[in-house]
Amino acid sequence: MTTVTGRQSLLAPDTTPAALATLTDEISATAVEYDRSAAIPEAGLRVAQRGGYLTATVAGRYGGPELSHREVVRILASIGEGDPSVALIAANNLAAHQAQAVNRGWPENLYAELVRRSAEQPTLVNVIRAEPELGAPARGGLPATTARRTAEGWILNGRKTFATGGTALAYHLVWARTDENPVRVGHFIVPADSDGITWHDTWDHLGLRASNTHDVTYTNVVVAEDNLIEIPFREGVYRDPASASGPTSFGHVALYVGVARAARRAFADFARTRVPAALGHPIADTERIRTVAGEIEAQIVQAETLLDGTLRRVEAGEGIAAESLSLVKVLIARSVVTAVQTAVAALGNAALTRHNPLERHLRDVLCVRVHPPQEDTVLLAAGRAVLRATDRPAG
């Protein structure tokens, strides 16, 4: 890496189809190993970092490539096809850099240090939000985690759950409220090597096992005064940013498009090599399996078209309501789940054995439903909007 006018010059990732296919293949080489061990997927993260894929959203003013939303989702779909645990960690990291590109929430010197380290090795950031009592904050409420004001800065205390990245993180963006009157809410930038951070190995999940989405406790953690990215109250009410979708949030759903593609590949590989004695030729030659393959393809094409088409509209400057963006995410999630379930249902027992990649892809793709906003809240908001728009006074 070289420096340009005092800034770190980051590698611009290659997003050509050939390069992304190579990225998928290299990351997939260790996916089974990490799924079994549930260890941090270090090999896959190193592959992504070496290609510049973990810093693709760093703004140009910081020496980054500042790729578009469409390019980012292509990257995450390709990583997700290789290993969705790597992709989830990458998506969170890219979203953090994307937020800084837009909002400039980090102290400049601290962010410059993050960029410098990121050029040398995977240097990961994630927003740490969910709590044992509250659950996911997208459904409302304020955090129990508190930041107490001191003369030097803040003292942070609280417990978080589902903190993806675990001990691989370099910085935590901890969602907390201050002890001030009036209260403020925001993300506190906490270096991962700060005293008072304790990880709890609670992640024993069906899917995305290598994502290391453990619980973490903050006990009297000292945070610098400027390390607060405040989330404003609007109209006197705290509205959580995760309660509605924006273009950046499409990175999460994109990685599951990659899982559906991996399932398509696994289905085709099995169908071409499975030759039942009573049939005498591969099941891929039967109309039944060809029809199933067509249905899988239809679901993936639908998901890809919704993903790319919606972001094209956003980049063209069309004003798309957050409720509509959330509905698109729901439809993509439905498509990728259906694609994988269709493959598994057609192959039966063979697809549910751990020797078959489809078993892992099924477990992983089901996790698409947990990302906020969840389907029921999206449909409720959309229904309310429709009924408000069509309601007319009697007479």
Backbone torsions as a table, in degrees:
resi	resn	phi	psi	omega
1	MET	NA	151.0	178.0
2	THR	-122.8	164.2	176.4
3	THR	-105.8	146.5	179.5
4	VAL	-127.5	118.6	-178.9
5	THR	44.5	46.3	176.0
6	GLY	82.5	-3.5	-179.6
7	ARG	-105.2	157.2	174.3
8	GLN	-76.8	128.8	176.2
9	SER	-94.9	112.9	-175.9
10	LEU	-90.4	148.9	178.1
11	LEU	-63.8	131.7	173.9
12	ALA	-82.3	119.5	-175.3
13	PRO	-68.0	147.3	176.8
14	ASP	-83.2	116.4	-178.5
15	THR	-110.0	20.3	173.8
16	THR	-67.9	154.5	179.7
17	PRO	-54.9	-39.1	-178.9
18	ALA	-65.6	-42.7	-179.4
19	ALA	-67.0	-40.5	179.8
20	LEU	-68.8	-33.6	175.7
21	ALA	-64.9	-40.0	177.0
22	THR	-65.6	-40.8	176.6
23	LEU	-58.0	-46.1	178.0
24	THR	-58.6	-48.4	-176.1
25	ASP	-63.8	-41.8	-177.9
26	GLU	-67.6	-40.2	-179.4
27	ILE	-73.1	-36.1	-179.1
28	SER	-66.7	-20.1	-176.6
29	ALA	-61.3	-26.5	-178.8
30	THR	-114.8	6.3	-174.3
31	ALA	-62.9	-43.8	-179.3
32	VAL	-62.9	-43.3	-179.7
33	GLU	-57.9	-47.0	-178.0
34	TYR	-73.8	-31.0	175.6
35	ASP	-63.0	-39.0	-179.5
36	ARG	-72.5	-40.6	-175.2
37	SER	-86.3	-23.5	-174.1
38	ALA	61.4	20.5	176.2
39	ALA	-78.2	162.9	175.2
40	ILE	-60.2	129.0	-173.7
41	PRO	-78.0	68.5	-172.7
42	GLU	-60.4	-40.3	-177.1
43	ALA	-63.7	-45.6	179.4
44	GLY	-64.6	-39.1	178.2
45	LEU	-65.1	-37.9	177.6
46	ARG	-65.5	-39.9	176.8
47	VAL	-59.7	-46.5	-179.3
48	ALA	-64.6	-39.8	-179.1
49	GLN	-68.2	-42.2	-178.4
50	ARG	-60.8	-31.9	179.7
51	GLY	-86.6	-0.1	-179.3
52	GLY	80.5	12.2	-174.7
53	TYR	-78.9	-20.6	179.2
54	LEU	-82.2	-12.6	-177.7
55	THR	-123.2	23.7	-175.1
56	ALA	-64.6	-20.8	-176.4
57	THR	-102.9	3.9	177.0
58	VAL	-63.1	133.9	-174.7
59	ALA	-65.9	152.5	179.4
60	GLY	-59.6	-32.2	-178.4
61	ARG	-68.8	-15.1	175.8
62	TYR	-103.5	10.3	-179.3
63	GLY	87.1	13.5	-177.7
64	GLY	-96.7	169.2	-178.9
65	PRO	-79.0	-22.2	176.8
66	GLU	48.9	58.5	-178.9
67	LEU	-69.4	158.4	-179.9
68	SER	-73.9	165.8	177.5
69	HIS	-58.9	-40.4	-178.8
70	ARG	-64.2	-40.2	177.9
71	GLU	-67.7	-37.1	179.9
72	VAL	-64.3	-43.8	-178.9
73	VAL	-68.7	-29.5	174.8
74	ARG	-64.7	-41.6	177.2
75	ILE	-61.8	-48.0	-175.3
76	LEU	-69.6	-33.6	174.4
77	ALA	-63.9	-38.9	-179.8
78	SER	-69.2	-42.0	176.2
79	ILE	-66.1	-41.1	179.3
80	GLY	-61.9	-33.1	176.3
81	GLU	-66.2	-30.3	178.4
82	GLY	-82.8	-51.0	179.2
83	ASP	-159.8	106.9	-176.5
84	PRO	-66.5	-21.4	175.4
85	SER	-66.5	-43.6	174.9
86	VAL	-61.4	-41.7	-177.4
87	ALA	-65.3	-38.4	179.6
88	LEU	-65.5	-44.2	177.7
89	ILE	-62.8	-41.3	178.7
90	ALA	-65.4	-41.8	-179.5
91	ALA	-60.9	-42.8	178.5
92	ASN	-63.6	-41.1	-179.9
93	ASN	-65.7	-44.9	179.3
94	LEU	-64.3	-37.1	178.3
95	ALA	-64.7	-37.4	178.4
96	ALA	-64.7	-43.2	177.8
97	HIS	-67.1	-36.4	179.1
98	GLN	-64.9	-39.6	178.2
99	ALA	-63.9	-39.9	177.8
100	GLN	-66.7	-36.0	178.4
101	ALA	-60.1	-34.5	-176.7
102	VAL	-90.9	-43.3	-167.6
103	ASN	-106.2	-15.5	-179.6
104	ARG	53.6	46.7	-176.4
105	GLY	-79.0	-25.7	-177.4
106	TRP	-79.4	147.7	165.4
107	PRO	-58.0	136.4	-172.3
108	GLU	-58.1	-42.6	-177.9
109	ASN	-67.4	-36.0	-179.9
110	LEU	-69.9	-41.4	179.2
111	TYR	-67.4	-37.1	176.9
112	ALA	-60.0	-37.9	177.2
113	GLU	-66.6	-39.5	176.7
114	LEU	-60.7	-44.9	179.8
115	VAL	-64.3	-42.3	179.3
116	ARG	-59.8	-46.6	-180.0
117	ARG	-67.1	-35.2	-178.5
118	SER	-65.6	-28.1	177.9
119	ALA	-70.0	-23.4	-174.4
120	GLU	-96.9	-31.5	-176.3
121	GLN	-163.0	165.4	176.0
122	PRO	-58.7	118.7	-179.4
123	THR	-127.2	99.9	-161.5
124	LEU	-102.1	145.1	178.9
125	VAL	-129.1	142.7	172.4
126	ASN	-149.1	149.8	174.1
127	VAL	-81.2	125.4	-178.0
128	ILE	-106.1	108.9	-167.2
129	ARG	-126.1	-50.9	-171.7
130	ALA	-63.6	149.4	-179.5
131	GLU	-131.2	153.2	-177.9
132	PRO	-56.5	-41.7	-176.9
133	GLU	-80.1	-43.0	-173.2
134	LEU	-82.6	-34.2	-171.0
135	GLY	79.5	-150.3	179.1
136	ALA	-72.8	129.9	-174.4
137	PRO	-72.3	-8.7	-179.1
138	ALA	-61.5	-20.7	-179.9
139	ARG	-89.5	4.5	176.0
140	GLY	110.6	166.3	179.6
141	GLY	102.9	166.9	178.9
142	LEU	-113.2	153.3	-177.1
143	PRO	-70.1	147.6	171.8
144	ALA	-80.4	-23.0	177.8
145	THR	-64.5	131.5	-173.5
146	THR	-122.6	151.7	173.5
147	ALA	-120.9	116.0	-179.1
148	ARG	-93.1	130.1	-178.0
149	ARG	-71.7	135.9	173.7
150	THR	-130.6	175.4	179.2
151	ALA	-65.7	-28.1	-177.4
152	GLU	-97.3	-16.6	-175.7
153	GLY	162.1	-117.1	-174.0
154	TRP	-138.8	152.0	171.0
155	ILE	-118.8	120.0	-172.4
156	LEU	-103.0	134.2	177.1
157	ASN	-141.1	137.8	176.4
158	GLY	156.2	170.4	177.2
159	ARG	-122.5	135.0	178.9
160	LYS	-117.6	154.4	178.0
161	THR	-125.9	161.6	179.2
162	PHE	54.2	50.6	-179.8
163	ALA	-94.6	90.6	-173.8
164	THR	-64.6	137.1	179.0
165	GLY	108.2	-28.8	175.8
166	GLY	52.4	-137.7	-176.2
167	THR	-72.9	-2.7	175.0
168	ALA	-76.3	-15.5	-177.0
169	LEU	-71.1	144.2	173.9
170	ALA	-97.0	-31.0	177.9
171	TYR	-138.8	140.7	173.5
172	HIS	-106.9	134.0	170.4
173	LEU	-103.3	94.9	-167.7
174	VAL	-91.8	120.8	178.4
175	TRP	-76.5	120.8	-176.4
176	ALA	-154.1	167.3	175.1
177	ARG	-117.0	151.6	-179.6
178	THR	-84.1	166.7	177.2
179	ASP	-93.4	15.9	-177.1
180	GLU	-81.5	168.9	173.1
181	ASN	-130.5	109.1	4.9
182	PRO	-76.2	156.0	-178.6
183	VAL	-70.1	147.5	171.3
184	ARG	-117.8	152.0	-179.4
185	VAL	-126.4	140.9	177.4
186	GLY	-176.7	-171.6	177.6
187	HIS	-105.1	122.5	178.3
188	PHE	-94.0	126.9	-178.0
189	ILE	-81.9	113.2	-174.4
190	VAL	-120.6	115.3	173.2
191	PRO	-59.6	138.5	-173.4
192	ALA	-66.4	-19.0	-179.9
193	ASP	-92.9	13.4	178.7
194	SER	-67.0	145.6	174.9
195	ASP	-65.6	144.2	175.3
196	GLY	97.4	2.9	178.1
197	ILE	-97.0	125.6	179.6
198	THR	-126.8	125.6	176.9
199	TRP	-93.0	144.4	178.2
200	HIS	-122.5	123.2	-175.3
201	ASP	-77.6	77.8	-176.4
202	THR	-100.7	-10.9	-173.6
203	TRP	-80.7	107.7	176.0
204	ASP	-139.6	73.0	-162.9
205	HIS	-103.6	163.0	175.6
206	LEU	-65.7	-47.4	-176.4
207	GLY	-124.6	172.6	-179.1
208	LEU	47.4	46.3	-171.3
209	ARG	-65.2	-29.5	-178.2
210	ALA	-86.9	5.3	-178.5
211	SER	-76.0	-11.6	177.4
212	ASN	52.5	55.2	-177.1
213	THR	-92.9	67.1	-172.8
214	HIS	-88.8	174.3	170.2
215	ASP	-83.6	154.6	178.1
216	VAL	-145.7	140.8	179.3
217	THR	-114.3	139.1	175.5
218	TYR	-114.3	117.9	-177.4
219	THR	-121.2	105.8	179.6
220	ASN	51.4	46.7	179.1
221	VAL	-80.7	126.3	-179.5
222	VAL	-82.1	128.3	-179.7
223	VAL	-124.8	135.9	-179.0
224	ALA	-62.6	151.4	-174.6
225	GLU	-57.6	-39.7	-175.3
226	ASP	-84.2	-2.2	-174.7
227	ASN	-87.4	44.3	177.0
228	LEU	-124.2	120.6	172.9
229	ILE	-101.3	100.6	-172.2
230	GLU	-76.2	141.2	173.8
231	ILE	-105.5	115.5	-172.0
232	PRO	-71.8	149.3	167.7
233	PHE	-80.2	136.6	178.3
234	ARG	-114.0	128.7	179.8
235	GLU	55.6	34.8	178.2
236	GLY	75.2	9.0	-177.1
237	VAL	-127.8	139.3	174.9
238	TYR	-81.6	119.6	178.2
239	ARG	-114.4	113.6	-175.2
240	ASP	-67.3	133.4	-179.0
241	PRO	-62.0	-26.0	-177.5
242	ALA	-80.1	-3.5	-177.9
243	SER	-76.1	-11.2	176.8
244	ALA	-143.2	154.8	-174.6
245	SER	-88.0	145.4	168.0
246	GLY	-127.1	175.1	-177.7
247	PRO	-57.0	-36.2	-179.2
248	THR	-61.8	-35.4	-176.8
249	SER	-68.8	-12.1	178.3
250	PHE	-69.7	-14.6	175.9
251	GLY	-60.9	-36.0	-179.4
252	HIS	-67.7	-46.4	-178.6
253	VAL	-69.4	-28.9	-179.4
254	ALA	-61.9	-35.6	-176.9
255	LEU	-65.6	-26.8	178.7
256	TYR	-80.1	-22.1	167.9
257	VAL	-60.4	-39.1	174.8
258	GLY	-61.7	-40.0	177.6
259	VAL	-62.2	-41.6	178.5
260	ALA	-63.0	-38.8	176.9
261	ARG	-64.0	-41.1	178.1
262	ALA	-63.6	-38.1	177.3
263	ALA	-65.8	-39.2	176.4
264	ARG	-59.1	-43.6	179.4
265	ARG	-64.6	-44.7	-179.5
266	ALA	-63.4	-39.8	178.0
267	PHE	-62.5	-46.3	-178.8
268	ALA	-65.1	-41.7	179.4
269	ASP	-61.0	-43.4	179.7
270	PHE	-65.7	-45.4	-176.5
271	ALA	-63.4	-34.6	-178.8
272	ARG	-75.7	-21.5	-176.1
273	THR	-108.2	-12.3	-179.1
274	ARG	-84.4	115.1	-178.9
275	VAL	-124.4	92.1	177.9
276	PRO	-63.0	143.1	-178.3
277	ALA	-59.1	-37.8	-177.1
278	ALA	-73.1	-17.2	-177.3
279	LEU	-96.4	-43.3	176.1
280	GLY	84.0	2.5	176.9
281	HIS	-154.7	164.3	-176.8
282	PRO	-59.1	145.3	178.9
283	ILE	-65.6	-17.1	176.6
284	ALA	-62.7	-18.3	-179.4
285	ASP	-86.1	-3.5	-177.8
286	THR	-90.0	150.8	179.2
287	GLU	-64.4	-36.0	-179.5
288	ARG	-57.6	-52.4	-176.6
289	ILE	-69.5	-33.9	177.0
290	ARG	-66.0	-37.3	177.2
291	THR	-66.2	-41.7	176.6
292	VAL	-60.8	-44.5	178.3
293	ALA	-59.3	-37.4	177.2
294	GLY	-65.5	-38.7	177.9
295	GLU	-66.5	-42.4	176.4
296	ILE	-58.4	-46.1	180.0
297	GLU	-62.7	-40.5	179.5
298	ALA	-60.5	-41.9	180.0
299	GLN	-66.8	-39.2	179.6
300	ILE	-69.9	-42.5	177.1
301	VAL	-60.1	-40.9	178.3
302	GLN	-60.9	-46.3	179.9
303	ALA	-63.7	-45.4	-178.9
304	GLU	-64.3	-39.8	-179.3
305	THR	-66.9	-43.0	176.6
306	LEU	-62.3	-42.2	-177.6
307	LEU	-65.9	-55.1	-176.9
308	ASP	-69.5	-42.4	-177.2
309	GLY	-64.1	-40.3	179.6
310	THR	-65.8	-42.8	-179.8
311	LEU	-70.5	-29.9	172.6
312	ARG	-61.3	-42.6	178.9
313	ARG	-64.1	-41.5	178.1
314	VAL	-61.6	-47.0	-178.0
315	GLU	-68.6	-23.0	176.5
316	ALA	-79.9	-3.4	176.4
317	GLY	91.6	10.2	177.4
318	GLU	-70.2	139.1	176.8
319	GLY	-83.7	102.0	-179.8
320	ILE	-106.9	124.2	-178.2
321	ALA	-62.4	147.6	179.0
322	ALA	-58.1	-35.1	178.6
323	GLU	-62.1	-37.7	179.3
324	SER	-70.6	-39.4	176.8
325	LEU	-62.3	-39.3	178.3
326	SER	-64.9	-39.6	177.4
327	LEU	-62.9	-39.4	177.8
328	VAL	-61.1	-42.0	177.9
329	LYS	-61.5	-40.2	177.6
330	VAL	-60.9	-44.6	-178.2
331	LEU	-66.4	-39.0	176.5
332	ILE	-63.9	-43.5	179.3
333	ALA	-60.2	-43.4	178.3
334	ARG	-60.6	-41.5	-177.1
335	SER	-65.5	-45.0	-176.5
336	VAL	-70.5	-36.7	176.1
337	VAL	-63.8	-44.6	179.3
338	THR	-62.0	-40.2	179.9
339	ALA	-58.8	-47.9	-177.2
340	VAL	-71.7	-42.4	179.4
341	GLN	-63.7	-34.3	177.8
342	THR	-63.5	-42.8	178.3
343	ALA	-63.6	-43.8	-178.4
344	VAL	-66.5	-44.2	-178.7
345	ALA	-61.5	-37.5	-177.4
346	ALA	-69.3	-32.1	-176.1
347	LEU	-96.1	-13.0	174.3
348	GLY	65.2	-136.0	-174.8
349	ASN	-54.8	-38.2	-176.9
350	ALA	-58.5	-33.2	-177.8
351	ALA	-80.6	-15.2	-175.7
352	LEU	-100.5	0.8	175.5
353	THR	-83.8	146.9	-178.4
354	ARG	-69.4	-10.3	174.9
355	HIS	-78.1	-12.4	-178.4
356	ASN	-104.9	129.4	-179.4
357	PRO	-57.9	-24.8	-177.9
358	LEU	-61.7	-30.5	178.4
359	GLU	-62.1	-43.8	178.6
360	ARG	-68.9	-41.8	-179.4
361	HIS	-63.3	-36.5	177.8
362	LEU	-64.4	-45.8	179.0
363	ARG	-60.7	-42.2	-176.4
364	ASP	-69.9	-42.9	-173.8
365	VAL	-67.5	-26.9	179.5
366	LEU	-64.3	-21.0	-179.9
367	CYS	-71.6	-11.7	178.4
368	VAL	-59.3	-27.4	-174.5
369	ARG	-74.7	-15.1	-174.8
370	VAL	-87.4	-13.8	-176.8
371	HIS	-75.5	134.2	-178.2
372	PRO	-72.9	154.3	-8.4
373	PRO	-77.2	142.5	-178.6
374	GLN	-72.4	161.0	-171.0
375	GLU	-58.1	-42.7	-175.3
376	ASP	-64.7	-38.6	179.5
377	THR	-70.5	-33.8	178.4
378	VAL	-66.1	-46.8	-178.8
379	LEU	-65.6	-38.0	178.1
380	LEU	-62.7	-46.1	-179.9
381	ALA	-64.0	-41.0	179.5
382	ALA	-66.1	-40.4	178.9
383	GLY	-64.3	-41.6	177.5
384	ARG	-61.1	-42.0	-179.4
385	ALA	-63.8	-41.0	178.9
386	VAL	-63.1	-46.1	-177.0
387	LEU	-69.5	-33.7	175.0
388	ARG	-66.1	-40.0	-176.9
389	ALA	-69.7	-30.6	-175.3
390	THR	-99.8	-7.7	-178.4
391	ASP	-70.4	133.2	178.7
392	ARG	-130.4	139.8	179.3
393	PRO	-65.0	145.3	-179.8
394	ALA	-67.0	152.6	179.1
395	GLY	79.9	NA	NA
